[in-house]
Amino acid sequence: MSDGLTTLETNVRADLAKIAHPHAAWLEPKTGPDGRPALDVLIVGAGQSGIAIGFGLMRSRVSNILLIDKSEEGKEGPWLTYARMPTLRSPKDYTGPDLDIPSLTYQSWHEARFGKESWQQLGLIERCHWAEYLLWLRRTIGLPVRNNCELLEIVPASDGLLAARVKRAGEIETLYARKIVLATGQEGMGDWMVPEQLAHLPASSVATVADDIDFEKLRGKRVAVIGAGASAFDNAATALEAGAAEVHLLCRRSQIQVIQPYRWLTFRGFLRHLSDLDDAWRWRFMRAILEMREGFPQPTYDRCARYVNFTLHEGAPAETARETDKSIELQTPRGAIATDFVICGTGIDMNFSSRGELSAFAANIATWADRYQPPESERNDRLGRFPYLADDYAFTERVAGETPWISDIHLFAIASTMSFGPSGSSINAMTTAVPKLVNGLTRGLFRADVERHWTSLCAYDVPQAVTRPARKMGETR
């Protein structure tokens, strides 16, 4: 470790000690059915969101927690797997999992690692450096993390606990917790979409942007990318850089989307208070933003456009797809496109029943379509399938009373977007979204123990001072 990072970590410990008030422990662990202490909070996902949530809980003196992640250490989240851009798209000065602690910001880490001059010259944060920073952050904070640990199922247990069945190293075990947070980023509530028109194609010929694609095998091949968001462009560029003979990017819109609505909404009022609005306003804002889709920065476009074998097709959704002897033929309103391999950058659809970990309650998760009917001019069936969350990010029931225990399962992922705006998958929203979630978690833990706290107060008899009889006038002692 460099001297700069060693000094920084010393400063971090000093900063956290200065703001540690109050120190008082306030939770007593419950005992699970297996006779061992249950967790207060189990966090599923140890990427940037899970780290920030764990940090927020520890600052609130909720330390009986555990983070689990199905990936190996360092491979949490998309950064070293299916993220295929050289740099983050967020401006370098956006803070996030540091939760407003200056010594924990990416800038502090970068300056300690590479020097202040490097930070001044930096344009955007390199993706691999962000992954390295997150791993440093989690270790510096001291978060308890169990890697290569996959969540299989959540079911209710006795005494208000939840049981999480997990698999690690081929072994199945059950973890008991009072609350569970699904900090699963882009995943967690559905599937990466392959358009229905392409669903019949063989798996060897079609993939999503989140799949493990061997781009070297696309050298000399014709590639079609469905979608025109930033991830679609990233995959098109990666195919071009790997030596693809042709890359066609199919945009369903008549004109490609170049406006980035997430830049507009990055202000405290919206990030902090969208969820305080009524359903009509929340739906109106998020429908406009999500239908606009996420734009892409200039370098992302230029990365593709510099290749003469790259073609952008606007107003060209894939209407049908068929296999021929030599290729896959995609039919669009602008004609047919012959390709050898198709990459789908069409996002994630909500499909609760496809997630094994949700199987015990998937059918009773309330959606936006269950709770709000927008005017006809604002209808959107895809957005209606998003889960309708409580003000603490908890699931709500479609039919009240059937699965009341799901109020202790909290979702902090891309599927939280309709209820809270950018939150569980956005760096720019962390400093407002994570405290809101942590406050909801601690509120629930406190309310559940309110009788114990009342009994403790009534029994509290620790004197703060020792009194002596007052002296009489002229008396000496």
NORPE-V783043 format. One line per field, one symbol per residue. phi: phi as a letter, one per 40 degrees, with the letter a starting at -180 (. if undefined). Layout:
phi=???
//
This chain:
phi=.cdcccccccccccccccbccccccbbbccbcdcgbdcccabbchbcccccccdccccccgbbcbabbacccdgbcgccbbccbbcbcccdccccaccfgcdcbcddccccccbhccccccccbccdccccccccccccccgccbbcfbbcbabbcbcfgcbbbcbbafgbbabbbacbbbccbfcbhbabccbddcbccccccbaabccccccccccdgccbbbchbcccccdccccccccgdcabbbbbcccbccbcbccccccaddcccbdccccccccccccccccccgccbcddccccccccccbbcbcgbcccaaacbcbabbbcbdbhcbcababbcbbgbbcadcccdcbdcadcbccbcccbabcddcbcaccccccccbccbgccbccbdgcbccccbbbbbaccccccbgdacabccbccbccdcccccccccccccbcccccccccccacccabbbdcccdgcbb
//
